[in-house]
Amino acid sequence: MSSEQRPRLRALEAAKYLRVSRSTLAKWRMSGIGPPFHRCGPRLIYYFQHEIDAWLAACDGHSGSI
């Protein structure tokens, strides 16, 4: 599947999708603990929905090990 067919979310849309604040998503991005993101220029940040879903699935896998 090409990137044109995969939903691409801006940072605010990704935050809403994850049900976190835009600030929380930015903090995750800065600390390297959030979902994969892509930068297009100095200010444009976007996320692919399938990458967010994979990141969430990986988080779910780690929660059972506690």
Secondary structure by P-SEA (a helix, b strand, c coil): ccccccccccaaaaaaaacccaaaaaaaaaaccccbbbbccccbbbbbaaaaaaaaaaaaaaaaac
